[in-house]
Amino acid sequence: MDFVDLKDQMNRAVSLDSVPRRIISLVPSQTELLYDLGLEEEVIGITKFCIHPKVWFDSKTRIGGTKNVNIAKVAALKPDLIIGNKEENSESDILELEKIAPVWMSDILDFSSALEMISQAGALVNKAKQASDLVEALETKILEFQSGNSFSEKKSCFYFIWKDPYLTAGKQTYIDSALSLCGFENLQSQNRYPKWNFELNKTPDFIFLSSEPFPFKLEHVSWFQNKYPKSIVKIVDGEMFSWYGSRMMLAFEYFERLQSELKLK
């Protein structure tokens, strides 16, 4: 199998001479995807945040975090493919890792690019059929969810992903795409993950505090409720709103439950 002029989602050329047999994954959601594509033997290294599946978290070599990869440990594993993400991984790490092995990067902006990532990753690791089946199943899930949800007016929200500094999910993010699908209007008009200015005079219907990457807790709910007394503040499952891989298959049932809890249906 010869991959020639293969492009990743950052439009970078990635050249592989043969089917990869020693893969390192630098992104939790993509690690879980590789597991579900059936790459038990091929994946040899993951990050300390790759908690799904647990059997891999317990058994695979951990090569540091998503933003502080242990380059020496990666080199010692002698990978023939490294899979990362533009947002999750640091540019300096990627430049060093490219000296060790080909690096394929995803760049997820919405549901469409998430499905594209699954297809491309499947082709990259010789699991095109499995990836195609997963994409088809997800497209069906999305259509079924959309057909059961029609909104005359969307409820406004902010979605916080981090504390100190406070960061929100903005436009051109998978999270924004998920919020819109669920019937919410994201009031953060900036792109990606900007710092939040609490002086801005905006009062949303809902304030969502993500369970990850920052683990917001009940004490944070109280703090935000004091800041926004007219808004409903709720902790939501960050994996369901931001993991753009096979975990998407579980997200729509969660979205249905959330809509019921918030009395949107």
ZADO-1210 file (C-alpha; in nm, 4 decimals, padded with zeros to 6 digits):
<atoms>
<atom x="00.0000" y="00.0000" z="00.0000" code="MET" pos="1"/>
<atom x="00.1531" y="00.3281" z="-00.1104" code="ASP" pos="2"/>
<atom x="00.0130" y="00.6627" z="00.0015" code="PHE" pos="3"/>
<atom x="00.1377" y="00.9343" z="-00.2320" code="VAL" pos="4"/>
<atom x="00.0441" y="01.3022" z="-00.1993" code="ASP" pos="5"/>
<atom x="-00.2014" y="01.2259" z="00.0780" code="LEU" pos="6"/>
<atom x="-00.3272" y="01.5478" z="00.2398" code="LYS" pos="7"/>
<atom x="-00.4343" y="01.5914" z="00.6002" code="ASP" pos="8"/>
<atom x="-00.7009" y="01.8392" z="00.7157" code="GLN" pos="9"/>
<atom x="-00.4427" y="02.1158" z="00.7395" code="MET" pos="10"/>
<atom x="-00.3639" y="02.0537" z="00.3715" code="ASN" pos="11"/>
<atom x="-00.0203" y="01.9159" z="00.4597" code="ARG" pos="12"/>
<atom x="00.1294" y="01.6397" z="00.2483" code="ALA" pos="13"/>
<atom x="00.1706" y="01.3133" z="00.4393" code="VAL" pos="14"/>
<atom x="00.3643" y="01.0331" z="00.2737" code="SER" pos="15"/>
<atom x="00.3513" y="00.6710" z="00.3898" code="LEU" pos="16"/>
<atom x="00.5336" y="00.3885" z="00.2148" code="ASP" pos="17"/>
<atom x="00.3081" y="00.1169" z="00.3564" code="SER" pos="18"/>
<atom x="00.0189" y="00.0468" z="00.5898" code="VAL" pos="19"/>
<atom x="00.1152" y="00.1894" z="00.9336" code="PRO" pos="20"/>
<atom x="00.1855" y="-00.0741" z="01.1968" code="ARG" pos="21"/>
<atom x="00.3105" y="00.1450" z="01.4838" code="ARG" pos="22"/>
<atom x="00.0734" y="00.4359" z="01.5457" code="ILE" pos="23"/>
<atom x="00.0779" y="00.7040" z="01.8144" code="ILE" pos="24"/>
<atom x="-00.2375" y="00.9057" z="01.8826" code="SER" pos="25"/>
<atom x="-00.2105" y="01.2504" z="02.0393" code="LEU" pos="26"/>
<atom x="-00.5840" y="01.3229" z="02.0780" code="VAL" pos="27"/>
<atom x="-00.8306" y="01.1455" z="02.3114" code="PRO" pos="28"/>
<atom x="-01.1306" y="01.1440" z="02.0780" code="SER" pos="29"/>
<atom x="-00.9210" y="01.0196" z="01.7886" code="GLN" pos="30"/>
<atom x="-00.7641" y="00.7504" z="02.0084" code="THR" pos="31"/>
<atom x="-01.1106" y="00.6142" z="02.0823" code="GLU" pos="32"/>
<atom x="-01.1887" y="00.6246" z="01.7103" code="LEU" pos="33"/>
<atom x="-00.8788" y="00.4170" z="01.6314" code="LEU" pos="34"/>
<atom x="-00.9908" y="00.1626" z="01.8901" code="TYR" pos="35"/>
<atom x="-01.3355" y="00.1380" z="01.7336" code="ASP" pos="36"/>
<atom x="-01.1792" y="00.0980" z="01.3904" code="LEU" pos="37"/>
<atom x="-01.0067" y="-00.2151" z="01.5225" code="GLY" pos="38"/>
<atom x="-00.6459" y="-00.1025" z="01.5656" code="LEU" pos="39"/>
<atom x="-00.5655" y="-00.2866" z="01.8884" code="GLU" pos="40"/>
<atom x="-00.2243" y="-00.4048" z="01.7747" code="GLU" pos="41"/>
<atom x="-00.1243" y="-00.1039" z="01.5656" code="GLU" pos="42"/>
<atom x="-00.1717" y="00.1739" z="01.8249" code="VAL" pos="43"/>
<atom x="00.1329" y="00.1700" z="02.0527" code="ILE" pos="44"/>
<atom x="00.1198" y="00.5104" z="02.2248" code="GLY" pos="45"/>
<atom x="-00.1482" y="00.7478" z="02.3580" code="ILE" pos="46"/>
<atom x="-00.1657" y="01.0567" z="02.5809" code="THR" pos="47"/>
<atom x="-00.2465" y="01.0628" z="02.9514" code="LYS" pos="48"/>
<atom x="-00.5830" y="01.2166" z="02.8601" code="PHE" pos="49"/>
<atom x="-00.6846" y="00.9271" z="02.6316" code="CYS" pos="50"/>
<atom x="-00.9172" y="00.7757" z="02.8916" code="ILE" pos="51"/>
<atom x="-01.1367" y="00.5840" z="02.6457" code="HIS" pos="52"/>
<atom x="-01.1237" y="00.2919" z="02.6073" code="PRO" pos="53"/>
<atom x="-01.0150" y="00.2103" z="02.9600" code="LYS" pos="54"/>
<atom x="-00.8357" y="-00.1044" z="02.8452" code="VAL" pos="55"/>
<atom x="-00.6026" y="00.1115" z="02.6334" code="TRP" pos="56"/>
<atom x="-00.5616" y="00.3725" z="02.9067" code="PHE" pos="57"/>
<atom x="-00.4496" y="00.0931" z="03.1382" code="ASP" pos="58"/>
<atom x="-00.2247" y="-00.0875" z="02.8913" code="SER" pos="59"/>
<atom x="-00.0863" y="00.1443" z="02.6213" code="LYS" pos="60"/>
<atom x="00.2304" y="00.3489" z="02.6659" code="THR" pos="61"/>
<atom x="00.1486" y="00.7084" z="02.7609" code="ARG" pos="62"/>
<atom x="00.3611" y="00.9691" z="02.5893" code="ILE" pos="63"/>
<atom x="00.2697" y="01.2770" z="02.7955" code="GLY" pos="64"/>
<atom x="-00.0137" y="01.5220" z="02.7460" code="GLY" pos="65"/>
<atom x="-00.1720" y="01.6633" z="02.4346" code="THR" pos="66"/>
<atom x="00.0235" y="01.9872" z="02.4654" code="LYS" pos="67"/>
<atom x="00.3428" y="01.8580" z="02.6266" code="ASN" pos="68"/>
<atom x="00.4353" y="01.5427" z="02.4375" code="VAL" pos="69"/>
<atom x="00.7402" y="01.3518" z="02.5652" code="ASN" pos="70"/>
<atom x="00.9372" y="01.3596" z="02.2401" code="ILE" pos="71"/>
<atom x="01.2035" y="01.1186" z="02.3620" code="ALA" pos="72"/>
<atom x="00.9444" y="00.8603" z="02.4656" code="LYS" pos="73"/>
<atom x="00.7783" y="00.8890" z="02.1232" code="VAL" pos="74"/>
<atom x="01.1124" y="00.8393" z="01.9483" code="ALA" pos="75"/>
<atom x="01.1844" y="00.5304" z="02.1576" code="ALA" pos="76"/>
<atom x="00.8582" y="00.3725" z="02.0422" code="LEU" pos="77"/>
<atom x="00.9710" y="00.4027" z="01.6783" code="LYS" pos="78"/>
<atom x="00.6298" y="00.4909" z="01.5303" code="PRO" pos="79"/>
<atom x="00.5591" y="00.4871" z="01.1585" code="ASP" pos="80"/>
<atom x="00.2605" y="00.7232" z="01.1951" code="LEU" pos="81"/>
<atom x="00.1585" y="00.9931" z="01.4445" code="ILE" pos="82"/>
<atom x="-00.1976" y="01.1296" z="01.4456" code="ILE" pos="83"/>
<atom x="-00.2675" y="01.4727" z="01.5970" code="GLY" pos="84"/>
<atom x="-00.4961" y="01.7756" z="01.5831" code="ASN" pos="85"/>
<atom x="-00.4317" y="02.1418" z="01.5084" code="LYS" pos="86"/>
<atom x="-00.6141" y="02.2688" z="01.8189" code="GLU" pos="87"/>
<atom x="-00.5119" y="02.0004" z="02.0666" code="GLU" pos="88"/>
<atom x="-00.1395" y="01.9790" z="01.9951" code="ASN" pos="89"/>
<atom x="00.1291" y="02.2462" z="02.0005" code="SER" pos="90"/>
<atom x="00.3039" y="02.3484" z="01.6807" code="GLU" pos="91"/>
<atom x="00.6464" y="02.3120" z="01.8432" code="SER" pos="92"/>
<atom x="00.5716" y="01.9506" z="01.9386" code="ASP" pos="93"/>
<atom x="00.4464" y="01.8678" z="01.5905" code="ILE" pos="94"/>
<atom x="00.7596" y="02.0115" z="01.4287" code="LEU" pos="95"/>
<atom x="00.9748" y="01.7889" z="01.6500" code="GLU" pos="96"/>
<atom x="00.7561" y="01.4831" z="01.5949" code="LEU" pos="97"/>
<atom x="00.7810" y="01.5232" z="01.2176" code="GLU" pos="98"/>
<atom x="01.1518" y="01.4461" z="01.2520" code="LYS" pos="99"/>
<atom x="01.0551" y="01.1045" z="01.3928" code="ILE" pos="100"/>
<atom x="00.7669" y="00.9888" z="01.1714" code="ALA" pos="101"/>
<atom x="00.4960" y="01.1158" z="00.9348" code="PRO" pos="102"/>
<atom x="00.2379" y="01.3242" z="01.1231" code="VAL" pos="103"/>
<atom x="-00.1248" y="01.3406" z="01.0075" code="TRP" pos="104"/>
<atom x="-00.3240" y="01.6349" z="01.1508" code="MET" pos="105"/>
<atom x="-00.6970" y="01.6856" z="01.1811" code="SER" pos="106"/>
<atom x="-00.8634" y="02.0281" z="01.1921" code="ASP" pos="107"/>
<atom x="-01.2201" y="02.0102" z="01.3173" code="ILE" pos="108"/>
<atom x="-01.4517" y="02.3084" z="01.2693" code="LEU" pos="109"/>
<atom x="-01.7952" y="02.1424" z="01.2672" code="ASP" pos="110"/>
<atom x="-01.9824" y="01.8155" z="01.2198" code="PHE" pos="111"/>
<atom x="-01.8912" y="01.7996" z="00.8516" code="SER" pos="112"/>
<atom x="-01.5158" y="01.8196" z="00.9143" code="SER" pos="113"/>
<atom x="-01.5517" y="01.5621" z="01.1951" code="ALA" pos="114"/>
<atom x="-01.7069" y="01.3140" z="00.9526" code="LEU" pos="115"/>
<atom x="-01.4370" y="01.3992" z="00.6983" code="GLU" pos="116"/>
<atom x="-01.1735" y="01.3274" z="00.9630" code="MET" pos="117"/>
<atom x="-01.3203" y="00.9830" z="01.0302" code="ILE" pos="118"/>
<atom x="-01.3182" y="00.8983" z="00.6593" code="SER" pos="119"/>
<atom x="-00.9643" y="01.0233" z="00.6035" code="GLN" pos="120"/>
<atom x="-00.8275" y="00.8583" z="00.9162" code="ALA" pos="121"/>
<atom x="-00.9856" y="00.5302" z="00.8131" code="GLY" pos="122"/>
<atom x="-00.8203" y="00.5457" z="00.4722" code="ALA" pos="123"/>
<atom x="-00.4906" y="00.6395" z="00.6348" code="LEU" pos="124"/>
<atom x="-00.4792" y="00.3294" z="00.8558" code="VAL" pos="125"/>
<atom x="-00.6270" y="00.0842" z="00.6038" code="ASN" pos="126"/>
<atom x="-00.9702" y="00.0786" z="00.7711" code="LYS" pos="127"/>
<atom x="-01.1656" y="00.2611" z="00.5005" code="ALA" pos="128"/>
<atom x="-01.4646" y="00.0251" z="00.5090" code="LYS" pos="129"/>
<atom x="-01.5020" y="00.0452" z="00.8867" code="GLN" pos="130"/>
<atom x="-01.4714" y="00.4247" z="00.8752" code="ALA" pos="131"/>
<atom x="-01.7247" y="00.4485" z="00.5918" code="SER" pos="132"/>
<atom x="-01.9744" y="00.2383" z="00.7887" code="ASP" pos="133"/>
<atom x="-01.9291" y="00.4622" z="01.0932" code="LEU" pos="134"/>
<atom x="-01.9754" y="00.7812" z="00.8894" code="VAL" pos="135"/>
<atom x="-02.2912" y="00.6391" z="00.7314" code="GLU" pos="136"/>
<atom x="-02.4295" y="00.5499" z="01.0746" code="ALA" pos="137"/>
<atom x="-02.3491" y="00.8975" z="01.2066" code="LEU" pos="138"/>
<atom x="-02.5098" y="01.0688" z="00.9081" code="GLU" pos="139"/>
<atom x="-02.8256" y="00.8685" z="00.9785" code="THR" pos="140"/>
<atom x="-02.8131" y="00.9700" z="01.3462" code="LYS" pos="141"/>
<atom x="-02.7756" y="01.3366" z="01.2540" code="ILE" pos="142"/>
<atom x="-03.0666" y="01.3271" z="01.0086" code="LEU" pos="143"/>
<atom x="-03.2909" y="01.1466" z="01.2580" code="GLU" pos="144"/>
<atom x="-03.2060" y="01.3989" z="01.5285" code="PHE" pos="145"/>
<atom x="-03.2693" y="01.6917" z="01.2949" code="GLN" pos="146"/>
<atom x="-03.6030" y="01.5511" z="01.1810" code="SER" pos="147"/>
<atom x="-03.7173" y="01.5275" z="01.5411" code="GLY" pos="148"/>
<atom x="-03.6113" y="01.8822" z="01.6246" code="ASN" pos="149"/>
<atom x="-03.7625" y="02.1926" z="01.4697" code="SER" pos="150"/>
<atom x="-03.7086" y="02.5213" z="01.6503" code="PHE" pos="151"/>
<atom x="-03.9145" y="02.8334" z="01.5861" code="SER" pos="152"/>
<atom x="-03.6683" y="03.0199" z="01.8067" code="GLU" pos="153"/>
<atom x="-03.3335" y="02.9060" z="01.9413" code="LYS" pos="154"/>
<atom x="-03.2403" y="02.9617" z="02.3058" code="LYS" pos="155"/>
<atom x="-02.9276" y="03.1714" z="02.3610" code="SER" pos="156"/>
<atom x="-02.6250" y="03.0403" z="02.5494" code="CYS" pos="157"/>
<atom x="-02.2586" y="03.0666" z="02.6404" code="PHE" pos="158"/>
<atom x="-02.0459" y="02.7528" z="02.6631" code="TYR" pos="159"/>
<atom x="-01.7430" y="02.7726" z="02.8956" code="PHE" pos="160"/>
<atom x="-01.4576" y="02.5252" z="02.8518" code="ILE" pos="161"/>
<atom x="-01.1900" y="02.6690" z="03.0850" code="TRP" pos="162"/>
<atom x="-01.1260" y="02.8717" z="03.3983" code="LYS" pos="163"/>
<atom x="-00.8337" y="03.1125" z="03.4663" code="ASP" pos="164"/>
<atom x="-00.8613" y="03.2452" z="03.2073" code="PRO" pos="165"/>
<atom x="-01.2264" y="03.1889" z="03.1314" code="TYR" pos="166"/>
<atom x="-01.2550" y="03.0568" z="02.7769" code="LEU" pos="167"/>
<atom x="-01.5689" y="03.0019" z="02.5755" code="THR" pos="168"/>
<atom x="-01.6446" y="02.7968" z="02.2671" code="ALA" pos="169"/>
<atom x="-01.6969" y="03.0344" z="01.9770" code="GLY" pos="170"/>
<atom x="-01.7791" y="03.0013" z="01.6100" code="LYS" pos="171"/>
<atom x="-01.5975" y="02.7556" z="01.3824" code="GLN" pos="172"/>
<atom x="-01.5871" y="02.4898" z="01.6527" code="THR" pos="173"/>
<atom x="-01.7382" y="02.1443" z="01.6784" code="TYR" pos="174"/>
<atom x="-01.9032" y="02.2594" z="02.0036" code="ILE" pos="175"/>
<atom x="-02.0791" y="02.5466" z="01.8276" code="ASP" pos="176"/>
<atom x="-02.2043" y="02.3029" z="01.5654" code="SER" pos="177"/>
<atom x="-02.3411" y="02.0733" z="01.8375" code="ALA" pos="178"/>
<atom x="-02.5078" y="02.3627" z="02.0205" code="LEU" pos="179"/>
<atom x="-02.6803" y="02.4758" z="01.7025" code="SER" pos="180"/>
<atom x="-02.8028" y="02.1225" z="01.6299" code="LEU" pos="181"/>
<atom x="-02.9543" y="02.1098" z="01.9801" code="CYS" pos="182"/>
<atom x="-03.1451" y="02.4351" z="01.9320" code="GLY" pos="183"/>
<atom x="-02.9113" y="02.6856" z="02.0959" code="PHE" pos="184"/>
<atom x="-02.7755" y="03.0139" z="01.9645" code="GLU" pos="185"/>
<atom x="-02.4184" y="03.0641" z="02.0779" code="ASN" pos="186"/>
<atom x="-02.3804" y="03.4299" z="02.1786" code="LEU" pos="187"/>
<atom x="-02.0014" y="03.4113" z="02.1519" code="GLN" pos="188"/>
<atom x="-01.9515" y="03.5740" z="01.8127" code="SER" pos="189"/>
<atom x="-01.5726" y="03.5323" z="01.7967" code="GLN" pos="190"/>
<atom x="-01.4106" y="03.2297" z="01.6377" code="ASN" pos="191"/>
<atom x="-01.2538" y="02.9322" z="01.8152" code="ARG" pos="192"/>
<atom x="-01.1967" y="02.9682" z="02.1935" code="TYR" pos="193"/>
<atom x="-01.1708" y="03.3331" z="02.2992" code="PRO" pos="194"/>
<atom x="-01.1282" y="03.4687" z="02.6502" code="LYS" pos="195"/>
<atom x="-01.4536" y="03.5877" z="02.7978" code="TRP" pos="196"/>
<atom x="-01.5126" y="03.9510" z="02.8954" code="ASN" pos="197"/>
<atom x="-01.7628" y="03.9477" z="03.1805" code="PHE" pos="198"/>
<atom x="-01.8265" y="04.3177" z="03.1336" code="GLU" pos="199"/>
<atom x="-02.0075" y="04.2551" z="02.8058" code="LEU" pos="200"/>
<atom x="-02.3767" y="04.3232" z="02.8474" code="ASN" pos="201"/>
<atom x="-02.5188" y="03.9907" z="02.7349" code="LYS" pos="202"/>
<atom x="-02.7608" y="03.7748" z="02.9308" code="THR" pos="203"/>
<atom x="-02.8134" y="03.4326" z="02.7729" code="PRO" pos="204"/>
<atom x="-03.0970" y="03.1943" z="02.8457" code="ASP" pos="205"/>
<atom x="-02.8424" y="02.9278" z="02.9402" code="PHE" pos="206"/>
<atom x="-02.4826" y="02.9125" z="03.0567" code="ILE" pos="207"/>
<atom x="-02.3211" y="02.5752" z="03.0010" code="PHE" pos="208"/>
<atom x="-02.0134" y="02.4744" z="03.1996" code="LEU" pos="209"/>
<atom x="-01.8299" y="02.1848" z="03.0391" code="SER" pos="210"/>
<atom x="-01.7203" y="01.8857" z="03.2460" code="SER" pos="211"/>
<atom x="-01.3960" y="01.8860" z="03.0460" code="GLU" pos="212"/>
<atom x="-01.1289" y="01.9933" z="02.9570" code="PRO" pos="213"/>
<atom x="-01.1717" y="02.2051" z="03.2722" code="PHE" pos="214"/>
<atom x="-01.3737" y="02.0063" z="03.5278" code="PRO" pos="215"/>
<atom x="-01.6358" y="02.2618" z="03.6285" code="PHE" pos="216"/>
<atom x="-01.8100" y="02.1717" z="03.9564" code="LYS" pos="217"/>
<atom x="-02.1153" y="02.2824" z="04.1541" code="LEU" pos="218"/>
<atom x="-01.9235" y="02.5649" z="04.3229" code="GLU" pos="219"/>
<atom x="-01.8597" y="02.7125" z="03.9800" code="HIS" pos="220"/>
<atom x="-02.2313" y="02.6898" z="03.9025" code="VAL" pos="221"/>
<atom x="-02.3000" y="02.9099" z="04.2061" code="SER" pos="222"/>
<atom x="-02.0359" y="03.1601" z="04.1003" code="TRP" pos="223"/>
<atom x="-02.1795" y="03.1897" z="03.7504" code="PHE" pos="224"/>
<atom x="-02.5349" y="03.2076" z="03.8847" code="GLN" pos="225"/>
<atom x="-02.4361" y="03.5156" z="04.0846" code="ASN" pos="226"/>
<atom x="-02.2867" y="03.6688" z="03.7708" code="LYS" pos="227"/>
<atom x="-02.5898" y="03.5811" z="03.5595" code="TYR" pos="228"/>
<atom x="-02.8919" y="03.5651" z="03.7927" code="PRO" pos="229"/>
<atom x="-03.1402" y="03.5563" z="03.5029" code="LYS" pos="230"/>
<atom x="-02.9678" y="03.2683" z="03.3224" code="SER" pos="231"/>
<atom x="-02.9974" y="02.8959" z="03.3853" code="ILE" pos="232"/>
<atom x="-02.6496" y="02.7593" z="03.4647" code="VAL" pos="233"/>
<atom x="-02.5824" y="02.3917" z="03.4023" code="LYS" pos="234"/>
<atom x="-02.2851" y="02.1561" z="03.3889" code="ILE" pos="235"/>
<atom x="-02.2899" y="01.9554" z="03.0649" code="VAL" pos="236"/>
<atom x="-02.0974" y="01.6518" z="02.9444" code="ASP" pos="237"/>
<atom x="-01.7932" y="01.7892" z="02.7650" code="GLY" pos="238"/>
<atom x="-01.7222" y="01.4591" z="02.5924" code="GLU" pos="239"/>
<atom x="-02.0636" y="01.4610" z="02.4277" code="MET" pos="240"/>
<atom x="-02.0214" y="01.8181" z="02.3083" code="PHE" pos="241"/>
<atom x="-01.6595" y="01.8056" z="02.1952" code="SER" pos="242"/>
<atom x="-01.5348" y="01.4520" z="02.1185" code="TRP" pos="243"/>
<atom x="-01.5397" y="01.4362" z="01.7392" code="TYR" pos="244"/>
<atom x="-01.4924" y="01.0650" z="01.6772" code="GLY" pos="245"/>
<atom x="-01.6838" y="00.7457" z="01.7381" code="SER" pos="246"/>
<atom x="-01.8189" y="00.8910" z="02.0659" code="ARG" pos="247"/>
<atom x="-02.0474" y="01.0952" z="01.8418" code="MET" pos="248"/>
<atom x="-02.2610" y="00.7806" z="01.8235" code="MET" pos="249"/>
<atom x="-02.3503" y="00.8329" z="02.1919" code="LEU" pos="250"/>
<atom x="-02.4007" y="01.2086" z="02.1740" code="ALA" pos="251"/>
<atom x="-02.7492" y="01.2279" z="02.0248" code="PHE" pos="252"/>
<atom x="-02.9128" y="01.0291" z="02.3029" code="GLU" pos="253"/>
<atom x="-02.7436" y="01.2640" z="02.5492" code="TYR" pos="254"/>
<atom x="-02.8657" y="01.5687" z="02.3556" code="PHE" pos="255"/>
<atom x="-03.2218" y="01.4326" z="02.3739" code="GLU" pos="256"/>
<atom x="-03.1944" y="01.3923" z="02.7518" code="ARG" pos="257"/>
<atom x="-03.0499" y="01.7411" z="02.7897" code="LEU" pos="258"/>
<atom x="-03.3317" y="01.8953" z="02.5881" code="GLN" pos="259"/>
<atom x="-03.5853" y="01.7166" z="02.8089" code="SER" pos="260"/>
<atom x="-03.4115" y="01.8299" z="03.1284" code="GLU" pos="261"/>
<atom x="-03.4139" y="02.1884" z="03.0064" code="LEU" pos="262"/>
<atom x="-03.7778" y="02.1534" z="02.8954" code="LYS" pos="263"/>
<atom x="-03.6972" y="02.2418" z="02.5365" code="LEU" pos="264"/>
<atom x="-03.9177" y="01.9607" z="02.4018" code="LYS" pos="265"/>
</atoms>
